[in-house]
Amino acid sequence: FRTYLSKNKKVDIFLDAGNILYFADRKINYNSYKRLNSIVNKLLLENKNILIVIHERHINYLDKNDIMSNNEKNLVKKYYEEWKKKKIIYFTPNKMNDDWFFLYGGFLVNKSKIVTNDKLKDHIFNISEKTLIENTLSKWMEISIITYEFKSNSFSLESLKLNYPKNYSERIQKVNNVWHLPLDDNKWFCQGNIKIKS
């Protein structure tokens, strides 16, 4: 995967295709691919250099999918053909967790982002205690994860909203002896040094 990334164009954004495919219905149907295709198209319209990271089983077993009609399968195959033609898709191999690929890409490629609604809790449990104490993964996620939402079940480009990470950390912090506490609606409460009498 590292070799693949070094030989291909710079990637701004990795897409967690597995999360996007399964997110709403917890099963793969034609709407799953409409969601993924809308996200792909929106990012391309924004001139982003993207890479769809997807497990190879999704294309290998497409014909065996008993939820989609033959017409829907043919439309999905056209999506795959288009993504391959644009060189924006990477198939992860069998017996490997596809999450490790987009996470590795996100760490490896400086200032890149990942589109996912996955909270990555299963991976947090695999991280060392020291890293958890320092909250490194949470901090990285805060600046690296783009979440998505659709305002309608059409999963159209028009109904899609991408939530980019903020340029600042949204947590209680102290800067120049002033405490900053995040509130709702992008507002902050700021207070100078507070002396508490015992």
Secondary structure as a PSIPRED ss2 file (coil, helix, strand):
# PSIPRED VFORMAT (PSIPRED V4.0)

   1 F C   1.000  0.000  0.000
   2 R H   0.000  1.000  0.000
   3 T H   0.000  1.000  0.000
   4 Y H   0.000  1.000  0.000
   5 L H   0.000  1.000  0.000
   6 S H   0.000  1.000  0.000
   7 K H   0.000  1.000  0.000
   8 N C   1.000  0.000  0.000
   9 K C   1.000  0.000  0.000
  10 K C   1.000  0.000  0.000
  11 V C   1.000  0.000  0.000
  12 D C   1.000  0.000  0.000
  13 I E   0.000  0.000  1.000
  14 F E   0.000  0.000  1.000
  15 L E   0.000  0.000  1.000
  16 D E   0.000  0.000  1.000
  17 A H   0.000  1.000  0.000
  18 G H   0.000  1.000  0.000
  19 N H   0.000  1.000  0.000
  20 I H   0.000  1.000  0.000
  21 L H   0.000  1.000  0.000
  22 Y H   0.000  1.000  0.000
  23 F C   1.000  0.000  0.000
  24 A C   1.000  0.000  0.000
  25 D C   1.000  0.000  0.000
  26 R C   1.000  0.000  0.000
  27 K C   1.000  0.000  0.000
  28 I C   1.000  0.000  0.000
  29 N C   1.000  0.000  0.000
  30 Y H   0.000  1.000  0.000
  31 N H   0.000  1.000  0.000
  32 S H   0.000  1.000  0.000
  33 Y H   0.000  1.000  0.000
  34 K H   0.000  1.000  0.000
  35 R H   0.000  1.000  0.000
  36 L H   0.000  1.000  0.000
  37 N H   0.000  1.000  0.000
  38 S H   0.000  1.000  0.000
  39 I H   0.000  1.000  0.000
  40 V H   0.000  1.000  0.000
  41 N H   0.000  1.000  0.000
  42 K H   0.000  1.000  0.000
  43 L H   0.000  1.000  0.000
  44 L H   0.000  1.000  0.000
  45 L H   0.000  1.000  0.000
  46 E C   1.000  0.000  0.000
  47 N C   1.000  0.000  0.000
  48 K C   1.000  0.000  0.000
  49 N C   1.000  0.000  0.000
  50 I E   0.000  0.000  1.000
  51 L E   0.000  0.000  1.000
  52 I E   0.000  0.000  1.000
  53 V E   0.000  0.000  1.000
  54 I E   0.000  0.000  1.000
  55 H E   0.000  0.000  1.000
  56 E C   1.000  0.000  0.000
  57 R H   0.000  1.000  0.000
  58 H H   0.000  1.000  0.000
  59 I H   0.000  1.000  0.000
  60 N H   0.000  1.000  0.000
  61 Y C   1.000  0.000  0.000
  62 L H   0.000  1.000  0.000
  63 D H   0.000  1.000  0.000
  64 K H   0.000  1.000  0.000
  65 N C   1.000  0.000  0.000
  66 D C   1.000  0.000  0.000
  67 I C   1.000  0.000  0.000
  68 M C   1.000  0.000  0.000
  69 S C   1.000  0.000  0.000
  70 N H   0.000  1.000  0.000
  71 N H   0.000  1.000  0.000
  72 E H   0.000  1.000  0.000
  73 K H   0.000  1.000  0.000
  74 N H   0.000  1.000  0.000
  75 L H   0.000  1.000  0.000
  76 V H   0.000  1.000  0.000
  77 K H   0.000  1.000  0.000
  78 K H   0.000  1.000  0.000
  79 Y H   0.000  1.000  0.000
  80 Y H   0.000  1.000  0.000
  81 E H   0.000  1.000  0.000
  82 E H   0.000  1.000  0.000
  83 W H   0.000  1.000  0.000
  84 K H   0.000  1.000  0.000
  85 K H   0.000  1.000  0.000
  86 K C   1.000  0.000  0.000
  87 K C   1.000  0.000  0.000
  88 I C   1.000  0.000  0.000
  89 I E   0.000  0.000  1.000
  90 Y E   0.000  0.000  1.000
  91 F E   0.000  0.000  1.000
  92 T E   0.000  0.000  1.000
  93 P C   1.000  0.000  0.000
  94 N C   1.000  0.000  0.000
  95 K C   1.000  0.000  0.000
  96 M C   1.000  0.000  0.000
  97 N C   1.000  0.000  0.000
  98 D H   0.000  1.000  0.000
  99 D H   0.000  1.000  0.000
 100 W H   0.000  1.000  0.000
 101 F H   0.000  1.000  0.000
 102 F H   0.000  1.000  0.000
 103 L H   0.000  1.000  0.000
 104 Y H   0.000  1.000  0.000
 105 G H   0.000  1.000  0.000
 106 G H   0.000  1.000  0.000
 107 F H   0.000  1.000  0.000
 108 L H   0.000  1.000  0.000
 109 V C   1.000  0.000  0.000
 110 N C   1.000  0.000  0.000
 111 K C   1.000  0.000  0.000
 112 S C   1.000  0.000  0.000
 113 K E   0.000  0.000  1.000
 114 I E   0.000  0.000  1.000
 115 V E   0.000  0.000  1.000
 116 T C   1.000  0.000  0.000
 117 N C   1.000  0.000  0.000
 118 D C   1.000  0.000  0.000
 119 K C   1.000  0.000  0.000
 120 L C   1.000  0.000  0.000
 121 K H   0.000  1.000  0.000
 122 D H   0.000  1.000  0.000
 123 H H   0.000  1.000  0.000
 124 I H   0.000  1.000  0.000
 125 F C   1.000  0.000  0.000
 126 N C   1.000  0.000  0.000
 127 I C   1.000  0.000  0.000
 128 S C   1.000  0.000  0.000
 129 E H   0.000  1.000  0.000
 130 K H   0.000  1.000  0.000
 131 T H   0.000  1.000  0.000
 132 L H   0.000  1.000  0.000
 133 I H   0.000  1.000  0.000
 134 E H   0.000  1.000  0.000
 135 N C   1.000  0.000  0.000
 136 T H   0.000  1.000  0.000
 137 L H   0.000  1.000  0.000
 138 S H   0.000  1.000  0.000
 139 K H   0.000  1.000  0.000
 140 W H   0.000  1.000  0.000
 141 M H   0.000  1.000  0.000
 142 E H   0.000  1.000  0.000
 143 I H   0.000  1.000  0.000
 144 S H   0.000  1.000  0.000
 145 I E   0.000  0.000  1.000
 146 I E   0.000  0.000  1.000
 147 T E   0.000  0.000  1.000
 148 Y E   0.000  0.000  1.000
 149 E E   0.000  0.000  1.000
 150 F E   0.000  0.000  1.000
 151 K C   1.000  0.000  0.000
 152 S C   1.000  0.000  0.000
 153 N C   1.000  0.000  0.000
 154 S C   1.000  0.000  0.000
 155 F C   1.000  0.000  0.000
 156 S C   1.000  0.000  0.000
 157 L C   1.000  0.000  0.000
 158 E C   1.000  0.000  0.000
 159 S C   1.000  0.000  0.000
 160 L E   0.000  0.000  1.000
 161 K E   0.000  0.000  1.000
 162 L E   0.000  0.000  1.000
 163 N E   0.000  0.000  1.000
 164 Y C   1.000  0.000  0.000
 165 P C   1.000  0.000  0.000
 166 K C   1.000  0.000  0.000
 167 N C   1.000  0.000  0.000
 168 Y C   1.000  0.000  0.000
 169 S C   1.000  0.000  0.000
 170 E C   1.000  0.000  0.000
 171 R C   1.000  0.000  0.000
 172 I C   1.000  0.000  0.000
 173 Q E   0.000  0.000  1.000
 174 K E   0.000  0.000  1.000
 175 V E   0.000  0.000  1.000
 176 N C   1.000  0.000  0.000
 177 N C   1.000  0.000  0.000
 178 V E   0.000  0.000  1.000
 179 W E   0.000  0.000  1.000
 180 H E   0.000  0.000  1.000
 181 L E   0.000  0.000  1.000
 182 P E   0.000  0.000  1.000
 183 L C   1.000  0.000  0.000
 184 D C   1.000  0.000  0.000
 185 D C   1.000  0.000  0.000
 186 N C   1.000  0.000  0.000
 187 K C   1.000  0.000  0.000
 188 W E   0.000  0.000  1.000
 189 F E   0.000  0.000  1.000
 190 C E   0.000  0.000  1.000
 191 Q E   0.000  0.000  1.000
 192 G E   0.000  0.000  1.000
 193 N C   1.000  0.000  0.000
 194 I C   1.000  0.000  0.000
 195 K C   1.000  0.000  0.000
 196 I C   1.000  0.000  0.000
 197 K C   1.000  0.000  0.000
 198 S C   1.000  0.000  0.000
